[in-house]
Amino acid sequence: MAGTNSERTMIAEGPAIILVHPQLGENIGMVARAMANFGLAELRLVNPRDGWPSEKAISAASKADHVIEAAKVYASLEEAVADLEFVYATTARDRYGYKEVRSPVVAADDLRVRFRAGEKTGILFGRERTGLTNEEIALADELVTFPVNPAFASLNLAQAVLLMSYEWMKSGLASVEDTPFDALPQRPAKKEELQGLFDHVEETLDARGYFRPAEKKPKLVENLRAILTRPSFTGTEIQVLRGIISCLDRFTRESPRGVTNPNRTRNRRPKEPRDLDE
């Protein structure tokens, strides 16, 4: 989905996303992109395996430069969370009541409340292959887990971050039905425009013998009008449809628009053969 617009306000707030021992630079870049999509900007890296900075991460971030450029690297998880006041750890494994477990929706709402109160918060994400260790989870206050297939619960790192980032963005909406933009207003078609479309279609089909046998024409016209009145056409849509009908009525496959004059081609008499002795 393309939607980057440098003229609009960039949202950059919320909890820190903390990647513990991330492996591939590409995954870090995709995490940065997911964060930028949903208004998160603070990325913390704990001992990235392939080092930092990473050209592969920059490439995979797809212009989420503000996230990549501000990313901070820490030698240990303890250092990465030292200034935070509340931390969630993501996991797909049962922890047997070790800590409170929240759904992404509840966790995001809680983080939003804390954010508005001025608290510094973060979300931990573990290694691509093995996730977080028990020792690392012990540094978090609560757990958050995703409602996934219990027999196939492993998520790609960027997918996990995207899911939490999405819930974070959603928690800030006035309504879950809000959208970032609305459809452009369209003027409903007037009845005279709709009648003009009926007449145009009927005349075009009638000229080509569509309504056969003749005694069935009233019913065929009735069915045709029922079809054309089903959608709520706008004035612009009526114009488009009539333009299509006019094009089909006037031009042929053999004489398409812009190549030759179809009427001249259809009505032109064949040339008289010339006498070769002339």
SULGI-V582772 format. One record per residue. N is the residue number from 1. RES is the residue in one letter. NEAR is the number of other ideal C-beta (glycine too) atoms within 10 Angstrom. D_LAST is the distance of its C-alpha to the last C-alpha in Angstrom with 2 decimals. Layout:
BEGIN
N;RES;NEAR;D_LAST + N;RES;NEAR;D_LAST
END
This chain:
BEGIN
1;M;3;69.26 + 2;A;4;68.08 + 3;G;8;70.19 + 4;T;10;71.42 + 5;N;8;71.70 + 6;S;6;73.49 + 7;E;4;73.76 + 8;R;9;76.15 + 9;T;6;79.87 + 10;M;10;80.78 + 11;I;14;83.63 + 12;A;14;86.01 + 13;E;11;89.38 + 14;G;24;91.51 + 15;P;25;93.32 + 16;A;21;92.91 + 17;I;25;91.00 + 18;I;28;93.00 + 19;L;25;91.50 + 20;V;23;94.22 + 21;H;17;93.23 + 22;P;24;89.47 + 23;Q;15;87.71 + 24;L;17;83.98 + 25;G;22;82.56 + 26;E;17;79.56 + 27;N;21;81.94 + 28;I;30;83.62 + 29;G;23;80.26 + 30;M;22;79.32 + 31;V;32;82.75 + 32;A;30;82.12 + 33;R;21;78.81 + 34;A;24;80.53 + 35;M;28;83.27 + 36;A;24;80.86 + 37;N;18;78.97 + 38;F;19;82.16 + 39;G;15;83.92 + 40;L;25;86.29 + 41;A;19;86.56 + 42;E;18;89.73 + 43;L;26;89.22 + 44;R;21;92.20 + 45;L;21;91.95 + 46;V;22;94.94 + 47;N;16;94.51 + 48;P;22;90.77 + 49;R;11;90.50 + 50;D;14;87.59 + 51;G;9;88.92 + 52;W;15;87.81 + 53;P;14;85.54 + 54;S;21;82.73 + 55;E;9;79.08 + 56;K;15;78.25 + 57;A;28;80.08 + 58;I;18;78.24 + 59;S;11;74.88 + 60;A;21;75.83 + 61;A;27;77.21 + 62;S;14;73.70 + 63;K;13;74.68 + 64;A;23;78.17 + 65;D;12;79.32 + 66;H;16;82.22 + 67;V;24;83.83 + 68;I;23;83.32 + 69;E;12;84.48 + 70;A;13;87.62 + 71;A;23;88.58 + 72;K;14;92.11 + 73;V;15;93.46 + 74;Y;17;97.01 + 75;A;9;99.16 + 76;S;12;100.74 + 77;L;23;100.30 + 78;E;11;103.64 + 79;E;13;102.27 + 80;A;24;99.05 + 81;V;25;100.92 + 82;A;10;103.92 + 83;D;9;102.91 + 84;L;18;101.71 + 85;E;13;103.86 + 86;F;16;102.24 + 87;V;21;100.08 + 88;Y;26;98.27 + 89;A;26;97.54 + 90;T;24;94.67 + 91;T;25;95.36 + 92;A;15;94.20 + 93;R;12;97.51 + 94;D;10;100.61 + 95;R;14;103.38 + 96;Y;6;106.11 + 97;G;7;107.07 + 98;Y;12;107.42 + 99;K;16;105.79 + 100;E;13;104.33 + 101;V;15;100.82 + 102;R;17;98.29 + 103;S;13;94.84 + 104;P;22;92.03 + 105;V;14;92.05 + 106;V;15;95.80 + 107;A;24;95.78 + 108;A;26;93.00 + 109;D;17;94.81 + 110;D;17;98.00 + 111;L;24;96.28 + 112;R;19;94.81 + 113;V;11;98.29 + 114;R;15;99.73 + 115;F;17;96.89 + 116;R;9;97.55 + 117;A;8;101.23 + 118;G;7;100.45 + 119;E;13;101.21 + 120;K;15;99.44 + 121;T;19;98.13 + 122;G;23;96.14 + 123;I;25;94.58 + 124;L;27;95.05 + 125;F;23;92.43 + 126;G;23;93.34 + 127;R;16;91.71 + 128;E;19;88.43 + 129;R;8;90.09 + 130;T;8;93.70 + 131;G;21;93.98 + 132;L;22;97.21 + 133;T;13;100.59 + 134;N;10;103.71 + 135;E;8;105.07 + 136;E;21;102.00 + 137;I;20;102.07 + 138;A;12;105.70 + 139;L;19;104.57 + 140;A;23;102.66 + 141;D;15;104.25 + 142;E;15;102.26 + 143;L;20;99.51 + 144;V;26;96.12 + 145;T;18;94.25 + 146;F;16;90.93 + 147;P;10;90.49 + 148;V;14;88.58 + 149;N;7;88.51 + 150;P;8;92.04 + 151;A;5;90.81 + 152;F;8;88.12 + 153;A;13;89.52 + 154;S;12;88.24 + 155;L;18;86.00 + 156;N;12;83.90 + 157;L;24;85.61 + 158;A;22;82.79 + 159;Q;15;82.59 + 160;A;25;86.31 + 161;V;27;86.11 + 162;L;19;83.11 + 163;L;20;84.99 + 164;M;26;88.02 + 165;S;26;85.91 + 166;Y;15;84.10 + 167;E;21;87.43 + 168;W;25;88.67 + 169;M;18;85.76 + 170;K;16;86.13 + 171;S;20;89.83 + 172;G;17;89.02 + 173;L;11;86.85 + 174;A;6;88.33 + 175;S;6;86.98 + 176;V;8;85.51 + 177;E;6;82.66 + 178;D;9;81.67 + 179;T;8;78.23 + 180;P;8;77.13 + 181;F;6;74.37 + 182;D;6;73.26 + 183;A;6;69.89 + 184;L;5;68.05 + 185;P;6;68.76 + 186;Q;12;66.02 + 187;R;9;65.79 + 188;P;12;66.00 + 189;A;20;63.07 + 190;K;12;63.73 + 191;K;8;63.70 + 192;E;8;60.79 + 193;E;17;58.76 + 194;L;17;59.73 + 195;Q;12;58.84 + 196;G;14;55.43 + 197;L;21;54.93 + 198;F;14;56.01 + 199;D;10;53.61 + 200;H;16;50.71 + 201;V;19;51.30 + 202;E;17;51.96 + 203;E;12;48.80 + 204;T;15;46.61 + 205;L;17;48.19 + 206;D;12;48.21 + 207;A;9;44.44 + 208;R;9;44.05 + 209;G;8;46.53 + 210;Y;13;49.31 + 211;F;17;52.11 + 212;R;9;52.33 + 213;P;7;54.06 + 214;A;8;54.19 + 215;E;8;57.98 + 216;K;11;58.45 + 217;K;15;56.54 + 218;P;10;59.72 + 219;K;10;61.41 + 220;L;15;58.37 + 221;V;16;58.07 + 222;E;10;61.81 + 223;N;11;61.60 + 224;L;16;58.68 + 225;R;16;60.64 + 226;A;9;63.70 + 227;I;10;61.79 + 228;L;15;60.35 + 229;T;12;63.76 + 230;R;8;65.59 + 231;P;9;64.87 + 232;S;9;66.01 + 233;F;20;62.70 + 234;T;15;62.60 + 235;G;14;60.27 + 236;T;11;58.25 + 237;E;16;57.92 + 238;I;18;56.61 + 239;Q;14;53.91 + 240;V;12;52.95 + 241;L;15;52.75 + 242;R;16;50.66 + 243;G;10;48.28 + 244;I;10;47.91 + 245;I;16;47.32 + 246;S;12;44.70 + 247;C;11;42.85 + 248;L;10;42.96 + 249;D;13;41.89 + 250;R;12;38.86 + 251;F;17;37.52 + 252;T;11;36.80 + 253;R;5;37.13 + 254;E;10;33.38 + 255;S;15;32.93 + 256;P;11;36.16 + 257;R;10;37.28 + 258;G;5;35.89 + 259;V;10;32.79 + 260;T;12;30.50 + 261;N;12;30.95 + 262;P;15;32.00 + 263;N;11;31.58 + 264;R;9;28.00 + 265;T;12;27.35 + 266;R;10;29.18 + 267;N;8;27.57 + 268;R;9;23.95 + 269;R;5;21.63 + 270;P;5;19.33 + 271;K;6;15.74 + 272;E;6;13.41 + 273;P;6;11.42 + 274;R;7;7.72 + 275;D;6;5.59 + 276;L;5;5.53 + 277;D;4;3.83 + 278;E;4;0.00
END
